[in-house]
Amino acid sequence: MPAPYAAEQPSRSDIDALAGAAVLEFGTDWCGYCRAAQPLVVAAMAEHPQVRHLKVEDGPGRSLGRSFGVKLWPTLIFLRDGREVARLVRPGDRAAIGLALTQIAAA
């Protein structure tokens, strides 16, 4: 069972200050698209254990998602030292997730 989306969200300044590679995943536990993408995300992340993975619950009134312009779930934002390098919206391909992870892990 994949980890749930965290209701408590970090601040944008905390995200901007992250060191190294990280994936910020926006969605909700009840979202069908989010549930369908979880096996792909989990499998791709398993190949990059050094990359931090933050699952953040999104929705109305959730400022972190708005600050990144999130409109659809799940949205994965691939960060290197707090800066966006790549973004996938409703990923349906494990290879695309893996490619984005390689970009931030190697940067």
Buried (B, 14 or more C-beta within 10 A) or exposed (E): EBEEBEEEBBEBEEBEEBEBBBBBBBBBBEBEBBBEBBEBBBEBBEEBEEBBBBBBBBBEEBEBBEEBEBEEBBBBBBBBBBEEBBBBBBBEEBEBBBBBBBBBBEE
